[in-house]
Amino acid sequence: MCGIVGFNWDDKSLARRMSSVISYRGPDDSGIFTDRNVSLAHQRLSILDLSKKGHQPMANEDGSIQIVYNGEIYNFQTVKAELEEKGHRFVSDTDTEVIVHAYEEYGLDCLKMFNGMFAFCIYDSNKKILFLARDWLGIKPLYYYSKDGNFIFSSELKAILEHEISREVEHKALNKFLAFRYNTDESTMMKDVLKLMQGHYAIYDLSKKELSIKRWWDINIDIQNKSEDYFARKLHDTLKESVRKRLISDVPLGVYLSGGIDSSSIVAMMKELGADVKSFSVDFGNDRRIEDIKYARKVAEYFNTDHKEIYCEPSVKELPRICWHLDEPLADPAVIPSYLLSRLVKKHVSVVLNGAGGDEIFGGYQHFDFLKHRGKFNLMPKQLKKSLLPLAVRATPDFLVERFSKFLTAFGEKGAEKFVDFISSSGNKAEFYLAIISVMDEEERKNLIRKDFDVSLIEKYRKKYFRSKHSYMDQVMYLESNHFLVDNIFNHVDKTTMAWAVESRVPICDHEVVSLAFRIPNKMKLKGQGGKYIFKRAMNDSLPKDVLTRKKQGFFVPIDRWIEKDIKESVESLLSEKEVSKHGLFNQYQIKKMFDGFSRSKMYYARQMWTLMNFQIWHKIYIQGERPESINI
């Protein structure tokens, strides 16, 4: 994988500066192309065809087309063979050259020929256009700025800031970040810088200086009436083919092994395909990870992998540097171990497969167990929800509540309150979902934000995600596959792995696997407790039984302990009136409410404080212009 940048005027100096800022994405080679219409630059991480023939920007035979590209096309050899039959001639063994010729032959329709992850820009000098595209599910990032006749794009937001643009916080993005801990909006946290969304392409007319954007692919919910046996066999075979495609590499390749069913399934498929498996597990030095290490070791021994356990205690001291790499505030604490693990894994391999995506598309998260009962909750009389339910929840002992959900007991007093809000909102599909997902609810965001702008999300989400004829849980899984998976998981995995020039591949998120998942009735996914029933059924003959039946373990990072002890002074400083007043976005009394309630509902308010802390660090770096090294945590 690589880093790409470009803009619609000739300036080698700016292109070089932009490319240099993200040079860690591609330390093996760099290149620049300019003419009077455009400047393109590329940082290369060599994975396929390590020769100089893979240098970018890459041109076609007559130089009328130039491309800068980040990603992997796993079926490029098949597409290449088809193009050769049509008379195309190739000089390299790269997938980059295949994209160029596919565009020559098929135009914009070339996108649906590619199986893989990609973000690229093609400069067609004959048509005087820039053609930008992002892959099916948005695994690879692509940012752009289009204002006052200037069009700029890059793999990372920070490179765009090398051009002098106004640095202001985008309120829509801020609202969604405070709700979810990550930004799901097309707008980024930096005003006027946007994301090309997953499954979209853009055409920039260089003559007219006009930008048009269209969606070229979307997940299609197309439930089919077939048996469990059919879907289990089909899923097993489709996933195996996805893994096979992702084993192509001219550099050392490995797999992250957590001991959970997703990563264990990837290891199983690799062994079925006859691969020599290098597996990596991480020990973060806390009791909650002991079970993960035990199961990862068991899977490694079962499949006889070349296994390495890496000890790496999560250090919050790295957070400012991580925030810089992330481009936007992203308050999922899993970014820290992901970043540290990638640094250590780079010593052994340059490509890793991981199990991301299984929970979103096959219903593996705990909140799905809540959400699937919406119909039952909705049958409760309104008076019962309003008056008797709160009393019943508060009177229930913690050990009984925990049998239903550890989520509630971890949140303390606020857990019971949130549960009542959740049940009470069951009549509105969007409100029901947001009540359990949101880190800060609508009232909390309204009380926190000083600026006068709309913080409501319920009606927007109802119209966008919950108006179709499909079942509620199919709608939820579609939403999570377009939001959480893309803007949290893919985003932070790309940034934290590419920070160390490690390419991450996600077999479960092959578009053919995802398309199949949305043909499977959700009752086959959510059957029983813990979800992912059909996925487990598909892997029944491939994995040890205790791995298949193991309860899902969350990726635990002890932010509540950190805030209470390790970084208490740093949190108090970052969220102090002195610091918050520098941007004037937040009301201090709402922040004080978080501190006051922390002892009674630690994890609930820890998540909110961690979210604000990440925003404060981001603001210092990206708006105030401080260097990450100058921010002490």
Residue, then its C-alpha position, 0 to 999 in steps of 0.5 A: m500500500c501507499g500514500i497518494v496526493g495531488f491537485n489541479w495546478d503545477d507546483k512540484s514543491l507543494a507536491r513534494r511537501m504533501s508527499s513527504v508528510i505521509s512518507y511513512r505510508g510508502p518508504d520504499d520509493s517516491g515519485i512526482f508528475t506535473d504538467r500545467n493542469v495537475s500535480l501528482a505524487h506518490q509514496r510507495l510501499s512495495i508489496l507486488d513486483l518489487s522492481k522499479k517497474g512499479h514506480q508511480p505515478m505510472a503512465n500508459e504507453d502514450g503518457s495520456i493517462q497517469i495514475v497514483y494508487n493506494g491499495e491491492i487488487y487481488n484479482f489483478q492477474t485475472v483482469k490482466a489476462e482478459l485485457e491481454e486477450k483484448g490486445h493490451r500489453f504490459v511491462s510490469d507485474t503490478d496491479t497498478e498497470v492493470i488499473v490503467h489498462a482497465y480504465e482505457e478499456y472499460g472507462l468508469d465501469c472498470l471499478k466493478m472488475f476489481n476485487g480488493m481495496f483501493a483509493f486512486c486518482i487517474y489523470d486523463s489528459n485527453k478528457k481533461i479530468l481527474f477520476l478518483a475512486r474509493d473501494w467497495l467498502g471504504i477500506k482505504p481512505l481518500y480525502y479531498y478539498s474543493k473550494d475557490g477553483n482549487f481541488i486537492f486530494s490525499s490519502e490523509l487529511k494532514a497532507i492537504l493542510e500543506h496548502e494554506i486553508s482555513r483551519e476551523v472545526e466542522h460542527k456536523a462532524l463534531n456532533k457525530f464524534l461526540a455521539f459515537r467517538y468517531n465521525t460518520d459524516e462525509s465532512t471531516m472535523m476540518k471544515d471544507v475537507l471531505k471524505l470520498m465515501q465508500g463505494h463512490y467515485a468522483i470526476y473533477d473537470l479540470s476545464k470547468k473546475e467542477l466536481s461531481i460525485k456518484r455512488w458506484w456500489d452499495i450493500n444490497i439487502d437481498i434476503q434469500n429463502k435457503s437452508e442453513d446448510y446451503f448458507a454455511r457451505k457457501l460462506h465457508d467456500t466464499l471466505k476461503e476464496s477471499v483468504r486465498k486471494r489475500l495471500i498474494s505478496d512478494v514480501p513476508l506476510g502474517v496474520y493477527l491472531s486474537g483467539g476469537i472466532d474471526s481471526s482463528s477462522i482466517v488462520a484455519m483457511m490459510k492452513e486449508l490453503g497450504a500456507d505457511v502461517k506466521s501468527f501474532s498475538v499481543d499480551f497487553g499486561n492486564d487480566r482481561r487479556i489472559e483468556d485471549i492469549k490462552y485461546a490464541r496459543k491454543v489455535a496456534e498450536y492446533f494449526n501448527t503456526d509459526h507463532k509469536e506472542i508480543y508483550c506490549e503494555p498500552s501506553v497512553k503517552e503515545l496518544p498525541r502521536i497517534c492522534w496526529h496519525l489519525d487525522e481526525p479525533l477517534a476516541d476508540p481506545a483500541v487505537i493504542p494497542s493497534y498502533l503499538l502492535s503494528r510497530l512491533v510486527k513490522k520487524h517480522v512482516s510487511v503484510v498482515l491479515n486480520g479478522a475485522g468485519g465479522d461482528e458488524i456483518f454477522g451480528g456479533y456485538q453484544h448490543f445486537d442481543f438487545l436490539k433484536h428484542r425491540g419488538k418485544f420491548n415495544l409491546m410493553p405498555k407506555q405506563l409500564k416503561k415510564s413508571l414501573l420499569p425504572l424501579a424494577v431495574r434499580a431494584t435488581p441486584d447487579f449479579l442478576v443484571e450482569r447475566f443479561s448484560k455486563f454493559l449495564t453493570a460496567f456503567g454503574e448508576k448510569g447503566a440502569e438509567k441508560f437501560v430505561d431510556f433504551i427500553s422507553s424508546s423502542g417505538n422509534k427504530a432510530e431512537f432505539y438504536l441511538a439510545i444504546i450506541s451513543v456515548m453522549d445522548e442528545e441532551e448531553r451533547k446539547n448541554l455540552i456544546r456552546k455553539d448554536f447548532d442542531v445536535s439532533l440525529i434521531e430523525k436524520y437516522r430514521k430517514k436514512y436507515f430505518r425507512s426501508k421494507h427490510s427487517y430492523m436487524d438487517q437495517v442495523m447491520y447495514l448501518e453498522s457496516n457503513h458507519f462503525l466498520v468504515d469510519n472507526i475500524f477501517n479508518h483506525v486500522d489503516k492509520t495505525t498500521m500504515a504509520w509503520a508501513v504495514e499493510s492490513r488485509v481484511p478477508i471477511c470484508d471482501h465485497e463478495v463475502v459481505s454481499l453473501a452476508f446480506r442475503i442470509p436471514n438475520k435469524m440465522k446470524l442472531k440465533g441463540q446468544g452471542g450472535k454469528y450463528i451461521f458464521k460458526r456453523a460455516m466454521n464448524d469443521s475447521l475450528p476447535k469446538d471450544v473456540l467456536t463456543r467461546k463467548k466474545q471478549g471485548f478488546f479491553v483497554p482500561i481507560d477508567r483506571w487510567i483516568e482515575k489514576d495514571i493520567k488523572e492530572s493530564v485529564e484535569s488539565l486538558l478539560s480545564e476551563k483554561e484549555v476548553s476556553k481556547h476554542g469556546l466550543f464546550n460548556q464547562y458545567q457539563i464537563k464538571k458533571m462528568f467529573d462529579g459522576f465519575s465515582r458512581s458510573k466510572m466507565y460511563y463517564a470515562r468514555q465521555m471524558w476520553t472522548l473529550m480528551n481526544f478532541q482536545i489533543w486533536h484541536k491542539i495539534y490540528i487547529q492550534g498548531e502544536r507539535p504532538e511531542s509538546i503535549n505531555i500525557 
